[in-house]
Amino acid sequence: MSPILRSPCHRSLLSFSRSSILVDPTKNRTISCAPPSSELTPLRLELSFSVGAHLIPHPNKIDKGGEDVFFVSSYQGGVIGVADGVSGWAERNIDPSLFPRDLMANASYLVEDEEVNYDPQILLKKAHAATSSKGSATVIVAMLEKSGFLKIANVGDCGLRVIREGEIVFSSFPQEHYFDCPYQLSSERVSQTYRDATICNLELIEGDRIVMGSDGLFDNVFDHEISSTISRFNDVVEAAKALANLASDHSRDTSFDSPYSLEARSQGFDVPLWKKILGMKLTGGKLDDITVVIGQVISSTVGS
């Protein structure tokens, strides 16, 4: 089994306020308690996510909705999971979307499980064990505590960025056996497990945004484009839609020098020599399912 890779954690040196709000911003509420005497009831701040998401299937998979799956839970400060089905299973006449759907459904169901204990790595363990569909998927899960502590578990090349004041302050890194062959949870006995997940913990502050997605996003959009695109929108739903549309546009642009084409050339994949002599190079985006989930950290005051 390959050694576990650990993503570097950029821990905030800033102090942060602690707050609580549900994923649905329409349910935001400030709770004030009338004191029984002249003494004031202690209040505390808690953090949680306001979430927007957008999914665009691969052009050839629109009829069945693609092979990406995500879930969002309002438990604690909020839980987000994204899974990307491995398309190679179609060659065995197995629907690649079945495994990630089963996996994410199980993860969503098990979020509040006592044995999971709000640990994303254990959530992956139990969700994987409960998945009976054939296939495999890359997957990332992020769990926000109300204190602002974010816990991440990632297997493969789904990703996460943290954006603070317009700058990316944390990036996850893909796990790959080799180019275009990511780590994945699978129905097969010989595969990665929850033990192979990259684990990272970091502190978020009010106003931070996390951007999670499948490789269809990160293969087609550079980090500076992610931060500049979502900075134009106050609404996370509109921000997610704009980012997914940008990834979709890039994926169909054969002249765009995408993150995917840059990585391909760095791994030795390029146009034939005669094209190189003419000054040509491998370019273009990567057609794929595209999932974007954006969580904005918001706060509320609650009674102790």
Secondary structure in CASP SS format (residue, H / E / C, confidence):
PFRMAT SS
TARGET T0000
AUTHOR 0000-0000-0000
METHOD secondary structure of the structure
MODEL  1
M C 1.00
S C 1.00
P C 1.00
I C 1.00
L C 1.00
R C 1.00
S C 1.00
P C 1.00
C C 1.00
H C 1.00
R C 1.00
S C 1.00
L C 1.00
L C 1.00
S C 1.00
F C 1.00
S C 1.00
R C 1.00
S C 1.00
S C 1.00
I C 1.00
L C 1.00
V C 1.00
D C 1.00
P H 1.00
T H 1.00
K H 1.00
N C 1.00
R C 1.00
T C 1.00
I C 1.00
S C 1.00
C C 1.00
A C 1.00
P C 1.00
P C 1.00
S C 1.00
S C 1.00
E C 1.00
L C 1.00
T C 1.00
P C 1.00
L E 1.00
R E 1.00
L E 1.00
E E 1.00
L E 1.00
S E 1.00
F E 1.00
S E 1.00
V E 1.00
G E 1.00
A E 1.00
H E 1.00
L E 1.00
I E 1.00
P C 1.00
H C 1.00
P H 1.00
N H 1.00
K H 1.00
I H 1.00
D H 1.00
K H 1.00
G C 1.00
G C 1.00
E C 1.00
D E 1.00
V E 1.00
F E 1.00
F E 1.00
V E 1.00
S E 1.00
S C 1.00
Y C 1.00
Q C 1.00
G C 1.00
G C 1.00
V E 1.00
I E 1.00
G E 1.00
V E 1.00
A E 1.00
D E 1.00
G E 1.00
V C 1.00
S H 1.00
G H 1.00
W H 1.00
A H 1.00
E H 1.00
R H 1.00
N C 1.00
I C 1.00
D C 1.00
P C 1.00
S C 1.00
L H 1.00
F H 1.00
P H 1.00
R H 1.00
D H 1.00
L H 1.00
M H 1.00
A H 1.00
N H 1.00
A H 1.00
S H 1.00
Y H 1.00
L H 1.00
V C 1.00
E C 1.00
D C 1.00
E C 1.00
E C 1.00
V C 1.00
N C 1.00
Y C 1.00
D C 1.00
P H 1.00
Q H 1.00
I H 1.00
L H 1.00
L H 1.00
K H 1.00
K H 1.00
A H 1.00
H H 1.00
A H 1.00
A H 1.00
T C 1.00
S C 1.00
S C 1.00
K C 1.00
G C 1.00
S E 1.00
A E 1.00
T E 1.00
V E 1.00
I E 1.00
V E 1.00
A E 1.00
M E 1.00
L E 1.00
E C 1.00
K C 1.00
S C 1.00
G C 1.00
F E 1.00
L E 1.00
K E 1.00
I E 1.00
A E 1.00
N E 1.00
V E 1.00
G C 1.00
D C 1.00
C C 1.00
G E 1.00
L E 1.00
R E 1.00
V E 1.00
I E 1.00
R E 1.00
E C 1.00
G C 1.00
E E 1.00
I E 1.00
V E 1.00
F E 1.00
S E 1.00
S C 1.00
F C 1.00
P C 1.00
Q C 1.00
E E 1.00
H E 1.00
Y E 1.00
F C 1.00
D C 1.00
C E 1.00
P E 1.00
Y C 1.00
Q C 1.00
L E 1.00
S E 1.00
S C 1.00
E C 1.00
R C 1.00
V C 1.00
S C 1.00
Q E 1.00
T C 1.00
Y H 1.00
R H 1.00
D H 1.00
A C 1.00
T E 1.00
I E 1.00
C E 1.00
N E 1.00
L E 1.00
E E 1.00
L C 1.00
I C 1.00
E C 1.00
G C 1.00
D C 1.00
R E 1.00
I E 1.00
V E 1.00
M E 1.00
G E 1.00
S C 1.00
D H 1.00
G H 1.00
L H 1.00
F H 1.00
D C 1.00
N C 1.00
V C 1.00
F C 1.00
D H 1.00
H H 1.00
E H 1.00
I H 1.00
S H 1.00
S H 1.00
T H 1.00
I H 1.00
S C 1.00
R C 1.00
F C 1.00
N C 1.00
D C 1.00
V H 1.00
V H 1.00
E H 1.00
A H 1.00
A H 1.00
K H 1.00
A H 1.00
L H 1.00
A H 1.00
N H 1.00
L H 1.00
A H 1.00
S H 1.00
D H 1.00
H H 1.00
S H 1.00
R C 1.00
D C 1.00
T C 1.00
S C 1.00
F C 1.00
D C 1.00
S C 1.00
P H 1.00
Y H 1.00
S H 1.00
L H 1.00
E H 1.00
A H 1.00
R H 1.00
S H 1.00
Q C 1.00
G C 1.00
F C 1.00
D C 1.00
V C 1.00
P C 1.00
L H 1.00
W H 1.00
K H 1.00
K H 1.00
I H 1.00
L C 1.00
G C 1.00
M C 1.00
K C 1.00
L C 1.00
T C 1.00
G C 1.00
G C 1.00
K C 1.00
L C 1.00
D C 1.00
D C 1.00
I E 1.00
T E 1.00
V E 1.00
V E 1.00
I E 1.00
G E 1.00
Q E 1.00
V E 1.00
I E 1.00
S E 1.00
S E 1.00
T E 1.00
V E 1.00
G E 1.00
S C 1.00
END
